[in-house]
């Protein structure tokens, strides 16, 4: 009669191999998540002249940014204009304030094609820990202010938008200034940029106030002034607490 008594040593070996195999898969999956490549995005703001000379101070409050990965729609192309023709284009409105109704900019472009949440599909919103204020009067002649710095997964982004919640302007002489945003939409900067591993991407958003024909002002992006710089970090991301770049 054949002895069918289980070989305990063989069973122990099989149990051990099964357990170590499962553990190896678990560690491999965890490593795939933990080891995902990242880089740093530093967002800064600056101001080109336009009609900033009319102001004693022009403080904007930024609550966060939207990022557009490849395939996303900004939905706000209408708020871009070149600084060379922005003032003429706004003066030509001759008192038209239709840009503040959320549907059109002064040039008649449709403002946003939003989804049910009021945001174009595909955008990613990154809210700041604390709102950041920047006085555009102080950000001329190449001066910039760092408003956010964070780690992101590597990839290509098509645009960056600033979520500006408040604008307070004081004219030379002390009078308050009425400063609008195009359709009260985010300021859109359609400049493609990459997040690269061990690299600090500095995206500088340039915008300025332009005088309108009705005595009000409009805050507009300056596409020709957008700058994207890449700095090697060597895996050591520093200067995450600073407020100003050089």
C-alpha positions in Angstrom: 0.0 0.0 0.0 1.3 3.4 -1.0 2.1 5.8 1.8 0.0 9.1 1.1 1.2 10.9 4.2 1.8 14.5 3.2 5.4 15.6 3.1 5.4 18.4 5.7 8.7 19.8 4.5 7.4 20.1 0.9 4.2 21.8 2.1 6.2 24.3 4.2 8.3 25.1 1.2 5.3 25.6 -1.1 3.6 27.8 1.6 6.8 29.8 1.9 7.2 30.3 -1.8 3.5 31.4 -2.2 3.8 33.9 0.7 7.1 35.4 -0.6 5.7 35.6 -4.1 2.6 37.5 -3.0 4.8 39.8 -0.9 7.1 40.5 -3.9 4.1 41.5 -6.0 2.8 43.8 -3.2 6.2 45.5 -2.9 6.5 45.8 -6.7 3.0 47.5 -6.9 3.9 49.9 -4.1 7.2 50.8 -5.7 5.4 51.6 -8.9 3.3 54.2 -7.0 6.0 55.5 -4.7 8.6 55.8 -7.5 6.4 57.8 -9.9 8.6 60.5 -11.5 7.9 64.0 -10.4 9.3 67.5 -11.0 8.7 71.0 -9.5 6.4 73.7 -10.8 7.1 77.2 -9.6 4.5 79.8 -10.6 5.5 83.5 -10.6 3.8 86.7 -11.7 5.1 89.9 -13.2 3.8 93.1 -14.9 4.5 94.8 -18.2 3.9 98.5 -18.4 0.6 99.0 -20.3 -1.2 101.5 -18.1 0.3 100.6 -14.8 1.7 104.1 -14.6 -1.8 105.3 -13.7 -1.7 103.4 -10.4 -0.2 104.0 -7.0 -0.9 100.3 -6.2 -2.7 97.4 -7.9 -3.0 94.4 -5.6 -4.3 91.1 -7.0 -5.2 88.1 -4.9 -4.6 84.7 -6.4 -6.4 81.7 -4.8 -5.0 79.0 -7.0 -4.1 77.8 -10.5 -5.7 75.6 -13.1 -3.4 73.4 -15.2 -4.3 71.9 -18.5 -2.7 68.6 -19.4 -2.6 67.6 -23.1 -6.2 67.3 -24.4 -7.7 69.7 -21.9 -9.6 72.8 -23.0 -8.9 76.1 -21.3 -12.2 77.5 -22.4 -10.9 81.1 -22.0 -8.9 81.9 -25.2 -10.9 85.1 -25.5 -9.1 86.8 -22.6 -5.7 86.9 -24.3 -4.4 89.9 -26.2 -1.1 91.3 -27.2 0.2 94.2 -25.1 0.8 96.3 -28.3 -2.9 96.4 -29.2 -4.6 95.9 -25.9 -5.1 99.6 -25.0 -6.4 100.5 -28.4 -8.7 97.5 -28.4 -10.1 98.5 -25.0 -10.5 102.2 -25.8 -12.5 101.2 -28.9 -15.2 99.8 -26.7 -16.1 103.3 -25.7 -17.8 102.5 -22.4 -18.9 99.0 -23.3 -19.0 96.9 -20.1 -20.3 93.7 -21.5 -17.1 91.9 -20.6 -18.3 91.7 -17.0 -21.4 89.6 -17.7 -19.3 86.4 -17.9 -20.2 85.7 -21.5 -18.0 87.8 -23.7 -14.8 89.7 -23.7 -14.5 93.2 -25.1 -13.4 91.7 -28.5 -16.6 89.7 -28.7 -15.0 86.4 -28.2 -17.0 83.7 -26.3 -15.5 83.4 -22.8 -16.0 79.8 -21.5 -17.5 76.5 -22.7 -17.8 75.0 -19.2 -19.1 71.7 -18.0 -21.8 71.3 -15.3 -19.4 72.4 -12.6 -18.7 75.7 -14.3 -15.2 74.5 -15.3 -14.0 73.3 -18.7 -13.4 69.5 -18.7 -9.9 68.2 -18.2 -8.5 71.0 -16.1 -6.8 70.3 -12.8 -7.4 72.9 -10.0 -4.6 73.4 -7.4 -5.7 75.6 -4.5 -3.0 77.4 -2.6 -2.7 76.8 1.2 -3.1 80.6 1.6 -4.2 83.2 -0.9 -1.2 85.1 -2.4 -1.2 88.9 -3.0 0.9 90.7 -5.5 1.1 94.4 -6.1 1.7 94.8 -9.8 3.1 98.3 -9.4 6.1 96.6 -7.6 6.5 94.0 -10.3 7.9 96.1 -13.2 11.2 96.1 -15.0 11.7 92.4 -14.7 10.7 92.0 -11.1 8.7 88.9 -10.3 7.0 87.3 -7.3 6.8 83.6 -6.6 3.2 82.7 -5.6 3.4 78.9 -5.5 5.8 76.0 -5.7 4.8 72.3 -5.7 5.7 68.8 -6.9 3.8 67.5 -9.9 3.9 64.3 -12.0 6.1 64.6 -15.1 4.2 65.5 -18.2 3.3 68.2 -20.7 0.8 70.9 -19.9 -0.9 73.1 -22.5 -1.8 76.1 -20.4 -1.9 77.7 -16.9 -4.7 79.8 -15.5 -4.7 82.1 -12.5 -7.7 82.1 -10.2 -7.8 85.7 -9.2 -10.4 86.3 -6.5 -9.9 90.1 -5.9 -8.4 93.1 -7.5 -7.9 96.4 -5.6 -6.5 99.4 -7.4 -5.6 102.9 -6.2 -4.8 105.5 -8.8 -2.1 108.1 -8.5 -3.8 110.8 -6.4 -5.6 108.3 -4.1 -8.8 107.6 -6.0 -10.0 104.0 -6.2 -9.8 102.4 -9.6 -12.4 100.0 -11.1 -10.4 97.1 -12.5 -12.3 94.3 -14.3 -11.3 90.9 -15.5 -12.4 89.5 -18.9 -15.8 88.0 -18.2 -14.6 87.6 -14.6 -12.9 84.4 -15.9 -9.5 83.1 -14.8 -6.6 84.7 -16.6 -5.4 82.2 -19.2 -1.8 81.8 -20.3 -1.7 79.5 -23.4 2.0 78.6 -23.2 2.9 74.9 -23.3 5.4 73.7 -20.7 6.9 70.5 -19.3 7.3 69.1 -15.8 10.5 67.1 -16.0 12.1 64.8 -13.4 14.6 66.5 -11.1 13.8 69.8 -12.8 12.3 73.0 -11.5 10.0 74.6 -14.1 9.5 78.3 -13.5 6.4 79.6 -15.2 6.2 83.4 -15.1 2.7 84.8 -15.9 2.7 88.3 -17.2 -0.4 90.5 -17.0 -1.2 94.2 -16.9 -4.0 96.7 -16.6 -5.2 98.5 -19.8 -7.3 101.6 -19.7 -10.8 101.4 -21.2 -12.8 104.1 -22.9 -15.2 104.4 -20.0 -12.5 105.2 -17.4 -12.4 101.7 -16.1 -9.5 99.3 -16.4 -9.2 95.7 -17.6 -6.7 93.2 -16.4 -5.3 91.3 -19.3 -2.7 88.5 -19.9 0.3 89.5 -21.9 1.1 86.4 -24.0 4.3 87.8 -25.5 5.7 88.2 -21.9 5.2 84.7 -20.7 8.5 83.0 -19.7 9.2 79.3 -19.0 12.6 78.4 -17.5 14.0 75.0 -16.6 16.4 74.6 -13.7 18.2 71.4 -12.8 17.6 70.4 -9.2 19.6 67.2 -9.0 16.8 65.6 -7.0 17.1 68.2 -4.2 14.2 70.6 -4.5 15.1 73.7 -2.5 13.6 77.1 -2.0 10.0 76.0 -1.5 9.3 78.6 1.1 10.5 81.8 -0.6 8.1 84.4 -1.8 10.2 86.2 -4.4 12.5 85.1 -7.2 15.6 87.1 -8.1 
